[in-house]
Amino acid sequence: MEKIVKFSTTIRNNWKKSGVGACALAYGASVTKEKYDINILMRAACKEAALYGDALISMERNPTVVTVILNPVANKRSAKKDFEKYCEPLLHLAGLQVDVVQTASEGNAKEIVETLKGTEAIIVAGGDGTLSETVTGLLRRNDEANRFPLGVLPLGRTNKLGNSLFPGGSDNVEKVKQLIDASMAVIKGNTEWKDALKIEQITDGEEAPRPIFAMSSIEWGAFRDTMAKKDKYWFTAGLREYATFIFNGYKDSITWNCSGTLNYTPPCAGCANCVQKKPEPKRKWSFFIPSTQAATVDPKEINPECLKSEELCFKTAEFKIETAAEKQEKPSLKIILGKSSYSYAEFVSEGWDRLKNKPEDKEVISARTVELLPQDPGKEVTIEIDKEEFELKPVKVTILPKVVKLFCLQ
């Protein structure tokens, strides 16, 4: 009893040191438990991957070759470390021949994929920007390679498509589980077809640049500009996304006026006017290519509705074009128009609601193709295509149904 009283007196007389010690002890226990949980996850995943590596293959074929397009500077330069620690060991244990190619600059992934040879699948280790570049390089090719299955390892700062394919949480254990799921999807060979966006610049008689391709969305306006500035408020830690709306809701530096003209055609299930059927390439590999071919439409006649075009003049604080839900009768784009103006309180309130994933009330138009002709803003304006920034210019956006084969969970 005397020792307990003495210990209590010591704690009371040194309460500051005791408080710091207690916090350090709690932090240490939390880190230790986190590492233990990650170790358990990796051990189980390694055992599962090794089963695929131990499986026999015929003497006529070599180990499956996969090429990893790794962005080493993604997610504040942590992508390479995370790939080597959590993803690469599983791929090797599964018996895959892994060729890792690191990007050296912005746009380098497009160049790598456009000239890539001798692989059976491509894995993107990075964020939405690296994925968009890889898809662009892949779909610019005219050979059989543009039908390669594509793996997504969500290692970037933004991973919209990766998070939809492999749901994960914000803590480290859930992040590692997400990377394990993404790696195992490649190993197991489960695939599904996804739509893509084709973006072509509209020029007045001049030679247009080559098209770019995206998997998610095109964003323009105040909400996009505000979220792009969130890293400036690092001092608010986990509240930086909320803080960015508070500090930017009154500024003229973000785009409050998105205006111009839209020419769009209605969605079409597929006809001779909008579908060009591509033959499925014959391959000797069966590991990645299931017997089921991509869902294509055999166009025999022209749908009269497909040739109709509608014009819309718009003025809004938010403009977005994105791929529609997968389970739709007609492949389509979603054109989303926000309110024309916001007060400071309305802007902050709606921004916070979006961070909480509350449903939004917006005007939505379905289309197959969209010509965006923006009104001259008198200054340089930036838009986002799959979280990569581009200068605003007149563009034509077309939905390409089921053109990218992605590894996914079943």
N, C-alpha and C positions, 0 to 999 in steps of 0.2 A: 504493500500500500504506500509505503514511504517513497518507493521508486516512482510510482505513478504520479504522486503529488509533485515530486521533484521534476519529473518530465513535463508536467503541465505548467509548472512555474517557469521553466526554461522556455517553453513555447510562447507563453504570455509575455515574457520579458524580451523576447526576440521575434516578435510577430511579423516584422517585415521580411527577415531572412526565412522564417518559417513559411510565409506565403509564397515567396519565390521558389523555395525548395519544393513545396507541394505542387506548384504549377509545372516545374521541371519534371517532377516524378510522373505527373499525369500525362504530360506530353511524351515522355519516354515510353510509358506503358502503351499509349496510343500508337506510336510509331512501331513498337515491337509487335503489337497485335496486327497492324496493317501488313508488315513484312511477313508475318506468319501466314496470314490469310492468302497473300499473293503467292507465297511458296506452295501452299496447298493446291491452289488453282493451277499453277504451272506444272506441278508434279503430275496431277491428274491429266492435264492436257498433253504432256510429253508421253505419258503411257498410251494415250489414245492415238497420238500421231505415230508412235512407233509401230503400232499394229499395221498401219498402212505401209510403213517402210519395210516391214518384215514380210509382206505379201509377195508371192512369186509373180514374176512377169515372164512373158515368153522370151525365148532366146533371140527372136528376130527384132526386138525393139530395145531401144536404149531408155534410160531413165527419162522421165518427162522433164522438159526444159521450160522453166518459167523465168521471165525477165522482170525484175523489180525496178521501177522508176522511183528512185528515192530522192525526196527533197530534203537535204540535210539541215537546212535552216528553218524548216517549218516548225511552228509552235515554239518560237524563241529558241531554236537550235536543239530542241530535245527530241525531235523526230528520229534522228539517226540512232541515238542511244536507246530509245524505246523499241525501235525496230530490231536492233541487234540483241536486245535483252528478252523480248517477249514474242516476237514473230519469227525471226530467222531460225532459231533453234527448232521450232515446230516444223517448218518447211523442210529442213534438212533431215529431221527424224522421219518424216513421211517418205523419204526416198526421192525427193524432187531435186533436180539439178538447178540450183538457184544462181542466176547471173544478176548482180546488183549494178545498176548504172545510176550514178548520182548526177543530178542536174547542177549546172554551174551558174545559171543565170535565169532571169525571167524569160519565158518562151522557149527555153532549151528542151523542155519535155516534148514539145511539138516536133522539133527537129529530130530528136532521138527516135521517136515512134515512127515518123515518116520514113526513116531509112532502116528501121530495125529488121533484122533477118535472123533466122535460125531459132525461133522460139515457138512455143505452143500456147502460151498464155502470157498476159501482161498483168502485173500487180502494181497498183499505184500506192506508194507509201508517202502520204502527205495529206494536204487539205483539199478544199474545193477547187482552189486555183490550179493545183497540180493535176487534179482529176480532169478539169475542163481542158487543159492543154493536151493531156494524153488523149482524151476523146477526140479533140480537134485533129491531132496528128493521125489518129486511127481512121477516122472517117474521111480524111483527105486522100487516103490511099485507094487505089483502084484495083488492087490485087486481092487475093483471098485473105490477106492479113486483117482486113477491116472487119472480119467476122470472128477474130480472136475473142475468147472470153476474157473479161476484165475483172480483176480482183481489186477491192478497195480496202486499204488498211487506214482507218481514220486517225491519222497522226498529226493533223494540222490544227490550226487555231480555230478554223470553222470547218465543220464536217457535216453539212446538211444531208447529203445523200448517204454518207457513211452511217450517220446516226439513225436514218430511217431503215437502212438495211440491217443494222446491228445495234439495237437499242442499248444504251448504257447510261450510267449515272455520272455524277460530278466528282465523286471521291475516287481515290487512286485504285482501290480494289475493283470498283465497277468499271473503271477505264481499262484495267488489265483484262478483265473478263471480256470486254468488248473487243479488244485486240485478239484475244484467243478465239472468240467466235468468228471474227473476220478471217483469221488464218486457217481455222478448221474448215470454213466454207470453201476455201481454195482446195484444201487437201481432199475433202469429200467430193468435190466436183459438182455441187448443186448449182444450177444456173437458172436465171430467168431473164426475159427480154424486157428492156426498158425503152421508153421514148426519149428522144433528144430534140433539142432546139437547133435549127440551122439559122445563123444570123449573117445576112449579106448586106454590105453597105450599098446604099442607093447613090449612084453618081450621075451627073449630067453629061453623058457622052464619054466621060473618061473611063479608062480601064479600072474596074473595081478591084479592090484587094481580094484575096482569097477568103472564102467564108470561114467563120469560126463556129464552133459547136459547143453547146452547153447541155447540162443534165437537169438543171433546176429552174433558174429564174433570171430575169432581167429586172433590176430595181432602179428607180429614179425618184428622188424627192426628199422631203424633210426627214422622214423616219430613217431612210438609208444613210443620209449624211450624218445624222445624229449618232447612230450606232457605229459609224466609221470612226468617230472621235472618242469612243469609250476608253481606249487605252491611255488617253491623256490624264484620266482620273484614277490612276493606279493607287493613289494614296487612300482611296475609299475601299480598297481591297475587294471583297466579294460584292460590294454595293455599287461598283463602278457603272454597271448598266443602268441602274436607277439614277445614279448621279448625273450621267451624261444627258438625260432628259431635263433635269433641273437646270443645268448650266448652259444648255443650248436652246431651250425652248423659246427664248426671246431674241436670238441672234439673227441678223440678216445674212450671215455667212453661209447658212444652209439654204437649200433650194425650197422655197415656199410656193413657187409658181412653176408648175409643170404644165405647159400648154402646147397645143399643136393640133394635128389632124391625123386621124386613123382611117386607113382603108383596109377593111378586113373581109374575108370570105367565111362562110359558115362551115361548121365541122362536116366532114364527109367520111363515111365508112370505107371508102376506097372505090375509085373508078379510074378509067383510062386517063383522066385529066390530072390526077394527083398522086397516083401510085405507079412506081416503076419497080416491077418485080425483079429481085436479084436472086440468081440461082444459089442454092446452098452449096458451098464447096465440098468436094469429096476429100476426106482426110483418112489417113491410115491410123490416126490416134483415136482411141475410144475413151481415154481416161477423162478428158474434159468435155468431149462433144457427145451429148446424149442423142438418142435416136430421134427424139422429137425435134422437128424443125421449127424455125421461127414462124410466128403467126403472120402469114402474108395474105394479101387479097389478090385474087386473080382478076384483074380488071377486064371486063368485056364490053362495057358500055359507059357512056358519060352520064354522070348524075347532073341534071340541069341545075340543081341548087348549088352545085360545086362552082359553077361559073359566075354566080352572083357576087357582087361586091357592094359593100355598104360603107358609107363615109360618116365619120363622127368627129366633130370638133370638141375638144375637151380642155378644161382648165381645172387643175387639182393640185393638192399639196403632196400627193403620193400616186405614183404610177408603177404598175408591176405587170410583167408577163411571166407566167410560169406554166409548167406542164400540169395537166389536169390529173385527177385520180386515175389509177391504172384500170380499174374495173368499170369502164365506160363503153357503151356500144360504139361510139364514134370517137376516135382519137382526136384530141382537141387541145388548144391553148386556152388558158384562163387569162383574160385581160381584167385587171383589178384597178378600179379607180376609187381613190379615197375622197374625203371631203375637200371642198375648194379652199377652205380656210379654217384655222384653229385659233382659239384664244390660248394664252399661255397655260392656263389651268387645264383646258381641254386636251392640249397636246401632251402635257406631262401625265395626265390621268390615263389617256389612251395608250401612251407608251408603256406605262407600268402594267396596264391590263394585258398588253401583248407579251410582256415578259412573264406573266402568270398564265399565258396560253388561254386567256379568256376569248370566247367567240367574238368575231368582229362583224359589224354591219357595213358592208361595202357593196358597190355596184360591180357585178361580175358579168363579163361578156365572153361567150365561147366562140372560138374561131379556129380555122385551119391555118390560114396565113394572115399576117398582120404587116401592113406597111406603116411604120411610125415616122411621121414627118413633123419634127418638133419646130415650134416657133423659135426664131432666133432670139436667144436670151440676152444677147449683147455682151456676154462674157463666157469664158470657158466653163462648161458644166460637166460634171463627172457622173457616170452611171456605173452600176455594178452588174457584171455578167458572171454568175456563179462565184460571187464574192471577189472577183478581180475587177479593178477599176479601168474604165475606158472613157475616152472623150465622147460626149454625146454627138451623134451624127444621124442623119436619116438612114434607117435600116429596114430591111424586110426580114421578118421572122416566120419560119415555117416549122410545123410540127413534123417530125420524122418518126412514124410509129414503129416500135419494136426493132430498133436498129443496133442497139448495144446489148450484148449478152454479159450479164454481171453474175459473179458468184454470190450466192446468198444462202441464208439458212432455210431449211425446209421444215 
